Amino acid sequence: MTNAAGETTNPPEGGHPRGGAKIDAEPSQPAPPAANLRRAVGFMTVSSFLVPLAGLLTQPLFARALGVDGRGELQAALAPAALATAVATLGLPDALTYFTARNPRITRVALAWAGTLSLLVGVVCLAVVWGLLPWLSKGDAQLGEYILVGMVLAIPLLAVGALRGAAMGHQLWRRVALESFVNITLRVGSLVVLFVMGHLTPLAAVVVTSVTPLLAGLVYLPLLRSSAHHPEATEEQPNGVLRPLLSFGARVWFGSVASMLLSRVSQVLMVPLSSTYDLGLYAVASTISDLPLLVALAVAGALMGVNARSNDPVQVATTTRLGVLLGAVGCGGLAVTLPFWIVPLFTEQFAAALIPTLMLIASALICVPGLMTGASLSAFGRPGLRSTGLVVTVVVNVTAFVTLVPLLGVYGACWTSIISNVVLTSWNVIAASKVMGLPPTMFLVPRGSDVSLAWTEGLRLVNRVLPGRRAAA
């Protein structure tokens, strides 16, 4: 049976078809799944490294131009906008990826609904922030101005997120990577110019940080034009698109909120339960251990976009095992070399972060298959399973954190991370196993053929990057 999204493979959550308006799916002819995934992973991986690169380039500028207090004002000004943006998306970018991958002709209507709903919720968030401004700014009128500017400029970014989701559904990976490149280039370039001219203030930094993503979002305008000229682009009934869009988005959204809570628990609770010293050690440890997850998140995003169109369980399992294999190599390399560079890079004050960092590197490796299978659940039309797993993990995480951190300090936080990732990965792998009809070991245990495939793909990449040379096998 085919629903409004063009779903033909899996029934909706609960296992029973829902009623409502129907739209026959007529997906465009995709590239072969393996080639499509290879291209997607390449572009998403490259773009994922631009974010930490931008941080590496801009943080020294902020430190020198703004000082400790100014840097704190900038963070305080951007935090409400970041939180509101996460809330106001309503899970619609992921819904657009899923639906437009399966049925490209609904793109214009789906984008219109997603953009309108997100902007309306964004305005509501702005009103809430306005009401909370005295508390958020602690009565500081200047900081309140920064917060409002950041919040107002964040609202249009919701439309950019919707466009990005549709572009991923259309397999426009080059354009998604281009958006990231343009954003980072404009941001770093603008901040450097302001720094050299002596005009880098907290307000200027808020404006640059908020406006450059809007300008980068212009790279998606061709998507709107191509959708407008689709032979059946105006044929769909808006109500037939809205209902499945909201249904899918809602199931993604509560998982996104849970994921956001997972990333913030340690920052909020560490100091009350332990000390700022332990939080400082944990911050460095998590910064280092997050490096392998950048690649895993990039691959997970590509895997969702490609499999929303192709639904290939074997491809998901193979890619997940490759992720585990490469993650083990990357995490192993970090762990072995860490003692030689953590003190020179972070100073002697952070020598005590060595063991916590090793623990979080192990936790990151455990998380890799969970990220990939979780994204694949959304691609197979079961985002509620992934979101439920995230909610369960939040409950486990908070319980373990408040129990272990008062007793063990930063080590308790690291054990909490390990426990949480065991829960999340177990949930997602078991759920993916049931949805895709494959044993759990197919997602977790690398095989000899995976090593050969990783080697072949590595040689392919070397030959593409260095076309004048041939890597010796």
Residue pairs with C-beta under 8 A, 6 or more apart in sequence:
1 8
1 11
1 17
2 8
2 22
2 23
2 24
2 25
3 12
3 17
3 18
3 20
3 22
3 23
3 244
4 20
4 21
4 22
4 23
4 99
4 106
4 240
4 241
4 243
4 244
5 23
5 25
5 98
5 99
5 102
5 103
5 244
5 248
5 381
6 23
6 24
6 25
6 26
6 27
6 99
6 102
6 103
6 106
7 25
7 102
7 381
8 25
8 102
9 311
9 380
9 381
10 311
10 380
10 381
10 382
10 435
11 17
11 381
12 18
12 247
12 381
13 251
13 382
13 384
13 385
18 247
20 240
20 243
20 244
21 237
21 239
21 240
21 243
22 240
23 103
23 106
23 236
23 237
23 240
23 241
25 102
25 103
26 103
26 105
26 232
27 101
27 102
27 103
27 104
27 309
28 104
30 36
30 171
30 309
30 310
31 39
31 171
33 306
33 307
33 310
33 312
33 315
34 315
36 171
36 306
36 309
36 310
37 302
37 303
37 306
37 315
37 319
38 457
39 173
40 171
40 173
40 302
40 303
40 305
40 306
41 298
41 299
41 302
41 303
42 173
42 461
43 173
43 174
43 176
43 177
43 302
44 173
44 176
44 177
44 298
44 299
44 301
44 302
45 295
45 298
45 299
46 177
47 176
47 177
47 179
47 180
47 181
47 298
48 294
48 295
48 297
48 298
49 294
50 180
50 181
50 184
51 180
51 184
51 294
52 291
52 294
53 184
54 184
54 187
54 188
57 188
58 187
58 188
58 191
61 191
61 192
61 195
61 200
62 70
62 71
62 74
62 200
62 205
63 71
64 195
65 194
65 195
65 200
65 201
66 73
66 74
66 200
66 201
66 202
66 205
70 201
70 202
73 142
73 143
73 146
73 202
74 146
74 202
74 205
74 206
76 136
76 137
76 143
76 146
76 147
77 143
77 146
77 147
77 149
77 150
77 202
77 206
78 150
78 206
78 209
78 210
80 129
80 132
80 136
80 147
80 150
80 151
81 147
81 150
81 151
81 153
81 154
81 210
82 154
83 260
84 122
84 125
84 126
84 128
84 129
84 151
84 154
85 122
85 154
85 157
85 158
85 161
86 256
86 257
86 260
87 121
87 125
87 257
88 118
88 121
88 122
88 124
88 125
88 155
88 158
89 118
89 158
89 161
89 253
89 256
90 117
90 118
90 121
90 246
90 249
90 250
90 253
91 248
91 249
91 250
91 251
91 252
91 253
91 254
91 255
91 256
91 383
92 114
92 117
92 118
92 161
92 162
92 165
92 245
92 249
93 114
93 161
93 162
93 164
93 165
94 165
94 248
94 249
94 252
94 304
94 378
94 383
95 110
95 114
95 165
95 244
95 245
95 246
95 248
95 249
95 252
96 110
96 111
96 114
96 162
96 165
96 166
96 169
96 245
97 165
97 166
97 168
97 169
97 304
97 305
97 308
98 169
98 248
98 304
98 308
98 378
98 379
98 381
98 383
99 106
99 110
99 169
99 241
99 244
99 245
99 248
100 106
100 107
100 110
100 165
100 166
100 169
100 170
101 168
101 169
101 170
101 171
101 305
101 308
101 309
102 169
102 308
102 309
104 169
104 170
104 227
104 230
105 230
105 232
105 233
105 235
105 236
106 236
106 241
107 166
107 169
107 170
107 223
107 227
107 230
107 233
108 224
108 227
108 228
108 230
108 233
108 234
109 236
109 238
109 241
110 166
110 241
110 245
111 162
111 163
111 166
111 224
111 227
112 238
113 238
113 241
113 242
113 245
114 162
114 165
114 245
114 249
115 158
115 159
115 162
117 246
118 158
118 159
118 161
118 162
119 155
119 156
119 158
119 159
121 158
122 154
122 155
122 158
123 155
125 151
125 155
126 151
126 152
126 155
129 136
129 147
129 148
129 151
130 148
133 144
133 147
133 148
134 144
136 144
136 147
137 143
137 144
137 147
145 203
146 202
146 203
146 206
149 203
149 206
149 207
149 210
150 206
150 209
150 210
153 206
153 207
153 210
153 211
153 214
154 210
156 214
157 210
157 213
157 214
157 217
159 217
160 179
160 213
160 214
160 216
160 217
160 220
163 217
163 220
163 223
163 224
164 176
164 179
164 217
164 220
166 220
166 223
167 175
167 176
167 220
167 223
168 176
168 301
168 304
168 305
169 305
169 308
169 309
170 223
171 305
171 306
171 309
172 223
173 302
173 305
175 219
175 220
175 222
175 223
178 219
179 216
179 217
179 219
179 220
180 216
182 215
182 216
182 219
183 212
183 213
183 215
183 216
186 212
186 215
186 216
187 208
187 209
187 212
190 208
190 212
191 200
191 205
191 208
194 200
194 204
194 205
194 208
227 233
248 381
248 383
251 383
251 384
251 387
252 378
252 383
252 386
252 387
253 387
254 387
254 391
255 383
255 386
255 387
255 388
255 389
255 390
255 391
256 387
258 387
258 390
258 391
258 393
258 394
259 390
261 394
262 390
262 393
262 394
262 397
262 420
265 394
265 397
265 398
265 401
266 279
266 282
266 286
266 401
266 413
266 416
267 279
269 401
269 402
269 405
270 278
270 279
270 282
270 405
270 413
271 279
273 401
273 402
273 405
273 406
274 405
274 406
274 409
274 410
274 412
274 413
275 409
278 405
278 409
278 410
278 413
279 410
280 350
281 350
281 352
281 353
281 356
281 410
282 356
282 410
282 413
282 414
284 342
284 346
284 350
284 353
284 357
285 353
285 356
285 357
285 359
285 360
285 410
285 414
286 360
288 334
288 338
288 342
288 357
288 360
288 361
289 334
289 357
289 360
289 361
289 363
289 364
290 364
291 330
291 334
292 327
292 330
292 331
292 334
292 361
292 364
292 365
292 368
293 364
293 367
293 368
293 371
295 323
295 326
295 327
295 330
296 323
296 327
296 367
296 368
296 371
296 372
297 371
299 319
299 323
299 372
300 371
300 372
300 374
300 375
301 375
303 316
303 319
303 372
303 375
303 376
303 379
304 375
304 376
304 378
304 379
305 379
306 315
306 379
307 315
307 316
307 376
307 379
307 380
308 378
308 379
311 379
311 380
313 436
313 437
313 438
314 438
316 372
316 373
316 376
316 379
316 432
316 436
316 443
317 436
317 438
317 442
317 443
318 450
318 453
319 372
320 369
320 372
320 373
320 376
320 443
320 444
321 442
321 443
321 444
321 445
321 446
321 447
321 450
322 446
322 450
322 453
322 454
323 368
323 369
323 371
323 372
324 365
324 368
324 369
324 444
324 446
325 446
325 450
325 451
325 454
326 454
327 364
327 365
327 368
328 365
328 446
331 361
331 362
331 364
331 365
334 361
335 358
335 361
338 354
338 357
338 358
338 361
339 354
342 350
342 351
342 353
342 354
342 357
343 350
343 351
346 353
355 411
356 410
356 411
356 413
356 414
359 411
359 414
359 415
359 417
359 418
360 414
360 417
362 418
363 414
363 417
363 418
363 421
364 421
366 418
366 421
366 422
366 425
367 421
367 424
367 425
368 425
369 425
369 428
369 429
369 443
369 444
370 421
370 424
370 425
370 426
370 427
370 428
370 429
372 443
373 425
373 428
373 429
373 431
373 432
373 443
374 386
374 389
374 390
374 424
374 428
375 386
376 432
376 436
377 383
377 385
377 386
377 428
377 431
377 432
377 435
378 386
380 435
380 436
382 431
382 435
385 428
385 431
385 435
386 428
386 431
388 427
389 423
389 424
389 427
389 428
389 431
390 424
392 423
392 427
393 420
393 423
393 424
393 427
396 419
396 420
396 423
397 416
397 419
397 420
400 415
400 416
400 419
400 420
401 412
401 413
401 416
403 412
404 411
404 412
404 413
404 415
404 416
405 412
405 413
405 416
406 412
408 415
429 440
429 443
429 444
430 440
432 438
432 443
433 439
433 440
433 442
433 443
455 473
459 471
459 473
462 469
462 471
463 469
463 470
463 471
